[in-house]
């Protein structure tokens, strides 16, 4: 387990893992932090991988991210998800 601020710890952890199949965001729900985590995880997410996001209603980070990356997004209540395109 890694404890600390995601701005400091997440890039280091993901760098060690290289690629990931799935990422679940459920930490600080500020726009800035949410977008940082989405972008950081996305860079390490394998094609076909899943980005899951909790409390998407707290800011526009989810919709902004989805639009910016032209990723197909889905929602279920306060959860959102984005599948990284194949290829």
C-alpha positions as CSV (number, residue, x, y, z in Angstrom):
1,X,0.0,0.0,0.0
2,X,1.2,3.5,-0.8
3,X,0.0,6.4,1.3
4,X,0.3,10.1,0.4
5,X,-0.9,12.7,-2.0
6,X,-1.7,11.3,-5.4
7,X,0.1,14.2,-7.1
8,X,3.3,12.9,-5.6
9,X,2.8,9.2,-5.3
10,X,0.7,8.2,-8.3
11,X,3.2,8.9,-11.0
12,X,5.9,7.0,-9.1
13,X,3.6,4.0,-8.5
14,X,2.4,3.9,-12.1
15,X,5.9,4.2,-13.4
16,X,6.8,1.1,-11.5
17,X,3.8,-0.8,-12.8
18,X,4.3,0.5,-16.4
19,X,0.8,-0.6,-17.6
20,X,-2.5,-1.1,-15.8
21,X,-5.7,-2.8,-16.7
22,X,-8.1,-0.8,-14.5
23,X,-7.9,2.4,-12.4
24,X,-10.5,3.5,-9.9
25,X,-10.5,7.2,-8.8
26,X,-12.0,7.8,-5.4
27,X,-9.8,10.3,-3.7
28,X,-9.9,14.1,-3.4
29,X,-12.7,15.3,-5.6
30,X,-11.4,18.7,-6.7
31,X,-11.5,19.3,-10.4
32,X,-7.7,19.7,-10.5
33,X,-7.0,16.5,-8.7
34,X,-9.6,14.4,-10.5
35,X,-8.3,15.6,-13.9
36,X,-4.7,14.9,-12.8
37,X,-5.5,11.4,-11.7
38,X,-7.5,10.6,-14.9
39,X,-4.7,11.9,-17.2
40,X,-1.9,10.2,-15.2
41,X,-3.7,6.8,-15.1
42,X,-4.8,7.1,-18.8
43,X,-1.1,7.3,-19.8
44,X,-0.5,3.9,-18.2
45,X,-3.8,2.2,-19.0
46,X,-3.5,-0.5,-21.6
47,X,-5.7,-0.5,-24.7
48,X,-9.1,-1.8,-23.7
49,X,-8.4,-0.9,-20.1
50,X,-11.0,0.7,-17.9
51,X,-10.9,4.0,-16.0
52,X,-13.6,4.1,-13.3
53,X,-14.4,7.3,-11.6
54,X,-16.4,8.0,-8.4
55,X,-18.5,11.1,-7.6
56,X,-18.3,12.4,-11.2
57,X,-21.1,14.9,-10.3
58,X,-18.7,16.9,-8.1
59,X,-17.1,18.7,-11.0
60,X,-16.8,18.8,-14.8
61,X,-13.5,16.8,-14.8
62,X,-15.2,13.6,-16.1
63,X,-17.0,15.3,-19.0
64,X,-14.0,17.4,-19.9
65,X,-11.6,14.4,-19.8
66,X,-14.0,12.3,-22.0
67,X,-14.4,15.1,-24.5
68,X,-10.7,15.9,-24.6
69,X,-9.6,12.3,-25.2
70,X,-12.5,11.5,-27.5
71,X,-13.1,8.5,-25.3
72,X,-16.4,6.6,-25.1
73,X,-17.8,7.3,-21.6
74,X,-20.6,5.8,-19.6
75,X,-22.3,6.6,-16.4
76,X,-24.2,4.8,-13.7
77,X,-25.4,7.1,-10.9
78,X,-22.4,8.8,-9.4
79,X,-20.0,6.5,-11.2
80,X,-18.5,7.1,-14.6
81,X,-16.3,4.9,-16.7
82,X,-14.1,5.3,-19.8
83,X,-12.7,2.4,-21.9
84,X,-9.4,3.2,-23.6
85,X,-9.7,2.4,-27.3
86,X,-7.9,-0.6,-28.7
87,X,-4.8,0.1,-30.8
